[in-house]
Amino acid sequence: MERVEVILGILAIVALFVATRLYNLGLLPLTGSEATAISWGLQAQHARDWSDWLVAVREGAQPLHSWLLVPVLGLPLDRVQAARLLSVSSGAVTLVLVYLLTRRLFGRAQALAAALLFVCTPLTLVHDRFAFSSALLGAAALLVLWRTLNWCEQPGGKSAATLGLALGAALLTSLHALSLLLVIPGAALIWRPASLRRWWTLANAYMLAGLLFSVVYTDPFAGADEGAQSSGRTAPKLATGSSVEWMTSTWALGKASRTYLTEPFFVLLGGGLAAAGSIGLQRVLRKLAEQGRGHGRGTASRAPAWPPERSSRTHTLGNGVGHTNGRGTTETVAAAKWRGLGVCSLWAAGSAIGMLAGESAPASADLVFVAVAAFPVAGLGLSWLAASPIRLLEIVTGLAGRARPAASWRTQGATAGTVLGLCLGPAAVWDWSLLTNPTTVAWHADSQLGSDRARYIEGQQSGYGLPDLAEHLREAAAHRPIVVFTEDIAGMPRDGLRALLSDTPMLELAVSPQGVPVAARLAQRLGNSYRAASTGAMLFYLVSDSRGGATERTFRDKNPGVRAVKSVVKPGGASRLVLYEIPWQPPGNDRWLNPVPRFGDRIALRGYALTATTYRAEGTVEITLYWEAEATPAASFTVFTHIVTDDPGQKIGQLDQLPLGGGRTTTTWRPREIITDTYAVQIDPNAPPGAYRLIVGMYRFETLARLPVSLGSDPLRDSSYELAEIILTSS
């Protein structure tokens, strides 16, 4: 192809990619998986320590996706659309790699065809527009393939290092990438067997990838049963997995591929992979056997070319240098293409096995991991079919090798247009429905993979209608403080509200365990939600369930007197979101302080609860302190609660201890977190009746130096704060 034609083709594909990925980017409803990923990214964005960066690991996932969400969530955009920009960016990287890899293996025309298929395929379009990790995993897997070929041609330390970095990134994205550890040597055996003579450099790449992957083990929960590293199958499980399970999963993924690749493309891709894989691997093995028999002769038998080639040019791999095989001789274009077909087929097959080997059932999003390696093969097949009807006729009739008339540019153009229309026409219809009205899309539904329509549009994990409810809550919070409760289950609606409403002024998000009344949860006096509720904030609870479902019935039974204020029915009518207002009377013994006393420059005492102010000798003063860290303290401080007279040093009761009895030292307090800290101070039985002062403060145990206490700009004497007056009676 002429250089100008290639440039125009690239520009057209890039424009089509940008248009299809960014048009109506926020139209698709927020899903539970997206919301969870965004909540992980927000926690990492406001990280208190390293454990906040590894929250995804504790939830059974790999952390790279949530790490990359941190910078995009800082953009001045809607959070959902900002998070989806990461998937769009990952798709752009994959597009570039598809073009470069296909050009390297098969040529420019084939690269343009593969890139066009990548842009138009519904599978990639869907997952480039959702904030899933699947697009990132596809980019990482294709980058590993690119660097593997580079290492095969130059098996040195530098190429091994870049391969190790790419493989480490893939492993930090998903454990499906473990299958690449076995595929890489096989790809090297097909592409350039001689590279394996320097196997130690490949071992160094694996060691570097393992070093990057080991970051997940810096979290103490990584090795636990519920951690991320237990989510993949072990070798015994792989060996003992039932054939029925493997066959049903494979069949389910095949049906999902038929949906998201569209039938013409699925036939082209699946048939091409199967034929190329079987024939190509046979040719490679035969070639290796011939090399073994003819070792030392300095010549190589020449395999017949496919597709039929008239040229004896050497394969340039896109860099102007002929491809050299393992014996130092130069290959023809056709021979190099056969090796490329073998590599892509092995890569796709290995990725599919790694996906099926997961402990959890595969989802349709996992297909991206497999499909990215198949696009070069599909591009080769599409460009070959569209090149000339005469060539197609030769293959069908078996007349290859005879003289054929040259096809005119009109004939070639008509053929190319017909092939592209057949392959991309159904995909274009599917894509247009997705971009304009996702509820009309023919989403995949299967008993093995589940229904994507339920997952993305209609089910309980769909956030359809959630932005409207979030806007209603923002308007309520603009006039009065509110607290919004949800069930403490990952996904919708808990993480959806976190994604949309975190950091909203005068709005606190809280959770309540399943089946626990909100009043009982508040009675535990935990966190910012209790502080806001006890000072008059309105209380809401958001339920995601079918109309009259078990979750909604349980909530209403456990919380009598609630009132539904707003509901949104999702498409299909099978599920809905309901916002309830909860009546609650705060206890009368809580007092919230204004102005707020500050201890040092990082700790504030927001309030306290005192059961009584009049006691007898031998009595116990029970007090609850509500601390808030404005920033995480750098040192551990001991809290003292003293009952004193006006004379310095005269005490009738004293209790000094670490917060929560040592369960939450000040170095573990998170910014804006309310710490509920309870003390029981025993009164001296010999204390005379009278009025006493209840004071509180903090000090370093190592030096006994007290933290200075201030009220506004005024420092307080004795570095303590007086909470209340205690009256001691004789009877």
PyMOL commands that set and color helices and strands:
alter all, ss='L'
color gray80, all
select helices_A, chain A and resi 3-22+32-45+50-53+55-58+64-73+79-105+108-120+122-128+134-153+157-171+175-191+193-218+228-230+235-240+243-261+263-293+333-356+364-371+375-387+389-397+409-436+438-440+452-458+466-477+494-501+518-523+527-534+550-558+659-662+666-668+717-719
alter helices_A, ss='H'
color red, helices_A
select strands_A, chain A and resi 445-446+450-451+482-487+507-512+538-545+563-569+576-582+590-592+597-599+603-610+614-616+620-629+638-644+651-657+674-682+690-699+709-711+714-715+721-729
alter strands_A, ss='S'
color yellow, strands_A
deselect
rebuild
show_as cartoon
